[in-house]
Amino acid sequence: MALYTRRVQTVLTEEQYRSLLQLAQREHRGLSVLIREAVESAYFNGPALEMRRGALRDLLSIQAPVADWEAMEGEIVRGEVEE
């Protein structure tokens, strides 16, 4: 179960608030649950998830030379740049 530790405040119109409250009551769920799920759906699933997948595909398509991790880590620590 997620531990919610950050509070966010927003301002809604009376109509938005009433509509969300009615929906929450109909579904027997809290208003905050609906809002968290909406944020999750809009920004962390769907379009946002596809954007991250696209970025991963782009990153994986780069034909960069790759050594084993220990060698690469050593280069990073030493600040070496291969040209």
C-alpha positions as CSV (number, residue, x, y, z in Angstrom):
1,M,0.0,0.0,0.0
2,A,1.3,3.4,-0.9
3,L,2.3,5.9,1.8
4,Y,1.0,9.3,0.9
5,T,3.3,12.0,2.4
6,R,2.9,15.0,0.2
7,R,-0.1,17.4,0.3
8,V,-1.1,19.4,-2.8
9,Q,-3.7,22.1,-2.8
10,T,-5.8,23.2,-5.8
11,V,-8.8,25.3,-6.4
12,L,-11.8,24.0,-8.3
13,T,-14.9,25.7,-9.6
14,E,-18.1,25.0,-7.7
15,E,-19.3,22.9,-10.6
16,Q,-16.1,20.8,-10.8
17,Y,-16.2,20.2,-7.0
18,R,-19.9,19.2,-7.0
19,S,-19.4,16.8,-10.0
20,L,-16.3,15.1,-8.4
21,L,-18.1,14.8,-5.1
22,Q,-21.1,13.2,-6.7
23,L,-18.9,10.8,-8.6
24,A,-17.0,9.9,-5.4
25,Q,-20.3,9.3,-3.5
26,R,-21.7,7.2,-6.4
27,E,-18.6,5.1,-6.4
28,H,-18.3,5.0,-2.6
29,R,-14.8,6.3,-2.7
30,G,-13.0,9.4,-1.4
31,L,-12.6,12.5,-3.4
32,S,-8.9,12.4,-2.9
33,V,-8.8,8.9,-4.3
34,L,-10.5,10.0,-7.5
35,I,-8.1,12.9,-7.8
36,R,-5.0,10.7,-7.3
37,E,-6.2,8.2,-9.8
38,A,-6.9,11.0,-12.3
39,V,-3.4,12.3,-11.9
40,E,-1.9,8.8,-12.2
41,S,-4.0,8.1,-15.3
42,A,-3.2,11.5,-17.0
43,Y,0.5,11.8,-16.3
44,F,1.9,8.4,-15.4
45,N,0.0,6.0,-17.6
46,G,-1.2,6.4,-21.1
47,P,0.5,9.2,-23.0
48,A,3.2,9.8,-20.4
49,L,4.0,6.1,-20.3
50,E,4.2,6.0,-24.1
51,M,6.5,9.0,-24.1
52,R,8.9,7.2,-21.6
53,R,8.7,4.0,-23.7
54,G,9.6,6.1,-26.8
55,A,12.5,7.7,-25.0
56,L,13.7,4.2,-24.0
57,R,13.4,2.9,-27.5
58,D,15.5,5.9,-28.8
59,L,18.1,5.3,-26.1
60,L,18.4,1.6,-26.9
61,S,18.7,2.3,-30.6
62,I,21.9,4.3,-30.1
63,Q,24.8,2.3,-31.3
64,A,27.2,3.5,-28.6
65,P,30.2,1.5,-27.6
66,V,29.5,-0.2,-24.3
67,A,32.1,-1.9,-22.1
68,D,31.4,-4.0,-19.0
69,W,30.0,-2.1,-16.1
70,E,33.2,-2.0,-14.0
71,A,35.2,-0.5,-16.9
72,M,32.5,2.1,-17.7
73,E,32.2,3.0,-14.0
74,G,35.9,3.5,-13.8
75,E,35.8,5.8,-16.8
76,I,33.0,7.8,-15.3
77,V,34.7,8.2,-11.9
78,R,38.0,9.2,-13.6
79,G,36.1,11.6,-15.9
80,E,37.4,10.0,-19.0
81,V,35.8,10.8,-22.3
82,E,36.4,8.6,-25.3
83,E,36.5,10.5,-28.6
